[in-house]
Amino acid sequence: MNIPNWITFSRLLGLPLILYFLHDPTPNHRLISAVIFLIAASTDWLDGYLARKLNQITDLGKFLDPLVDKLLVFAPLLALIELGQIPAWGVFLILFRELAIAGWRVNPQLTGSSRISGANFWGKLKTVSQISAIAVLIAPLPSSWTTPGLILFWVSVMLTLISGLIYVWPQNADKMSSSTEKSISA
């Protein structure tokens, strides 16, 4: 455990508070939840920056960071389902992608490497879109923000699915071409 990994772990501390305040979603509680969520989400950038700057990128960090990101995203999404603000099937699509890619990332037989790979550009874009959508949906904004919040949610669902396909497609294509080359040369 190094400083960036401790920062990553600290994001978990906000989750119980976010869920507690969203359980009784008064405007004040929504504001508190949104602030805690945004502070926790901002540490995602900080831990990555420090890991690179201090040359402390570790396999633990590559594993822990996306796991904590997923928990930080799913906790408020589940609360938003309970509040009737978003449909469960949209969250299910995100959950399906996240679990599939998490399994893919840590399985050396699928990736062709025993190292845990970090998130690519599309994975980071997906995370930013999810955080933006959640922040808008839990914030105590006027009702005129309902549609933009839902649009952001569906954009994040689409980016989540696209990033998952992009994550596995090149690796799968590389493996198939490598297998083809081996069978041709044999």
C-alpha positions in Angstrom: 0.0 0.0 0.0 1.4 3.3 -1.1 -0.1 6.9 -1.0 -2.0 6.6 -4.3 -3.5 3.3 -3.2 -4.6 4.8 0.2 -6.3 7.6 -1.6 -8.1 5.1 -3.8 -9.2 3.2 -0.7 -10.4 6.4 0.9 -13.0 6.8 -1.8 -14.9 4.0 -0.2 -15.4 6.0 3.0 -17.9 8.3 1.3 -20.2 5.6 0.1 -22.1 4.9 3.3 -22.8 8.7 3.7 -23.9 9.0 0.1 -26.4 6.2 0.5 -27.5 7.4 3.9 -28.4 10.9 2.6 -30.0 9.5 -0.6 -32.2 7.3 1.5 -34.1 10.5 2.6 -33.6 12.7 -0.5 -34.4 16.1 0.7 -32.7 18.9 -1.2 -30.2 19.4 1.6 -29.4 15.6 1.7 -29.1 15.5 -2.1 -26.6 18.4 -2.0 -24.6 16.7 0.7 -24.6 13.4 -1.3 -23.6 15.3 -4.5 -20.7 17.0 -2.8 -19.4 13.8 -1.1 -19.8 12.0 -4.4 -17.8 14.7 -6.4 -15.1 14.8 -3.7 -14.7 11.1 -3.8 -14.8 11.0 -7.6 -12.1 13.7 -7.8 -9.7 11.5 -5.8 -9.8 9.2 -8.8 -7.8 11.8 -10.7 -5.6 12.5 -7.7 -4.5 8.9 -7.1 -3.7 8.4 -10.7 -1.7 11.6 -10.9 0.3 10.8 -7.8 0.9 7.2 -8.9 2.5 8.4 -12.2 4.3 11.4 -10.6 5.8 9.3 -7.7 6.4 6.3 -10.0 4.2 4.2 -7.7 2.0 2.5 -10.3 1.3 -1.0 -8.9 -0.8 -4.0 -9.9 -2.7 -3.5 -6.7 -3.5 0.0 -7.8 -4.5 -1.1 -11.3 -6.9 -3.6 -9.6 -8.1 -1.5 -6.7 -8.8 1.7 -8.6 -11.4 0.3 -11.1 -13.0 -1.8 -8.3 -13.5 1.3 -6.1 -14.7 3.3 -9.2 -17.3 0.6 -9.8 -18.5 0.8 -6.2 -18.6 4.6 -6.3 -20.7 4.4 -9.4 -23.0 1.6 -8.5 -24.0 2.8 -5.0 -25.7 6.0 -6.2 -27.0 4.3 -9.3 -28.8 1.8 -7.1 -30.2 4.6 -4.9 -31.4 6.3 -8.1 -33.2 3.1 -9.1 -34.8 3.0 -5.7 -35.9 6.6 -6.1 -37.4 5.9 -9.5 -35.2 8.3 -11.4 -33.5 5.8 -13.7 -34.5 2.4 -15.0 -32.9 -0.8 -13.6 -32.2 -2.2 -17.0 -29.9 0.7 -17.9 -27.9 0.0 -14.7 -27.9 -3.7 -15.5 -26.2 -3.0 -18.8 -23.5 -1.0 -17.0 -23.2 -3.8 -14.4 -22.9 -6.5 -17.1 -20.1 -4.6 -18.9 -18.2 -3.8 -15.7 -18.3 -7.4 -14.4 -17.4 -8.8 -17.8 -14.4 -6.5 -18.3 -13.3 -7.0 -14.7 -13.2 -10.7 -15.3 -11.5 -10.2 -18.6 -8.8 -7.9 -17.2 -7.7 -10.3 -14.5 -7.9 -13.5 -16.5 -4.5 -14.2 -18.2 -6.0 -16.8 -20.5 -8.3 -14.1 -22.1 -5.8 -11.2 -22.1 -2.7 -13.2 -23.1 -0.8 -11.6 -20.2 -0.4 -12.2 -16.5 -0.2 -8.5 -15.8 -3.4 -6.5 -14.9 -3.9 -3.8 -17.5 -5.0 -0.3 -16.6 -7.9 1.5 -18.1 -7.7 2.8 -21.7 -8.9 6.1 -23.0 -12.5 4.8 -23.6 -12.6 3.4 -20.1 -11.7 6.7 -18.6 -14.2 8.5 -20.8 -16.9 6.1 -19.7 -16.0 6.8 -16.0 -16.2 10.6 -16.5 -19.6 10.2 -18.3 -20.9 8.0 -15.4 -19.7 10.5 -12.8 -21.2 13.4 -14.6 -24.5 11.7 -15.0 -24.7 10.6 -11.4 -23.7 14.1 -10.1 -26.5 15.7 -12.2 -29.0 13.1 -11.1 -28.4 13.2 -7.4 -27.9 17.0 -7.2 -30.9 19.1 -6.0 -31.4 20.7 -9.4 -34.7 22.2 -10.8 -37.0 19.8 -12.7 -35.8 21.3 -15.9 -32.6 19.3 -15.4 -34.4 15.9 -15.4 -34.1 15.4 -19.1 -30.5 16.5 -19.4 -29.7 14.2 -16.5 -31.4 11.2 -18.2 -29.6 12.0 -21.4 -26.3 12.0 -19.6 -27.2 8.7 -18.0 -28.0 7.1 -21.4 -24.8 8.6 -22.9 -22.9 7.0 -20.1 -24.6 3.6 -20.7 -23.7 3.8 -24.4 -20.1 4.8 -23.6 -19.9 2.0 -21.1 -20.9 -0.6 -23.7 -18.7 0.9 -26.4 -15.7 1.0 -24.1 -16.3 -2.6 -23.2 -16.3 -3.7 -26.8 -13.2 -1.6 -27.6 -11.5 -3.1 -24.6 -12.0 -6.7 -25.7 -12.0 -6.4 -29.5 -8.4 -5.6 -30.3 -7.1 -8.2 -27.8 -9.5 -10.8 -29.3 -8.5 -9.9 -32.8 -4.7 -10.0 -31.9 -5.2 -13.5 -30.4 -7.1 -14.8 -33.4 -4.4 -13.4 -35.8 -1.7 -14.8 -33.6 -3.4 -18.3 -33.6 -3.9 -18.1 -37.3 -0.2 -17.2 -37.9 0.9 -20.1 -35.7 -1.4 -22.6 -37.5 -0.2 -21.3 -40.9 3.5 -21.5 -40.0 3.0 -25.0 -38.5 
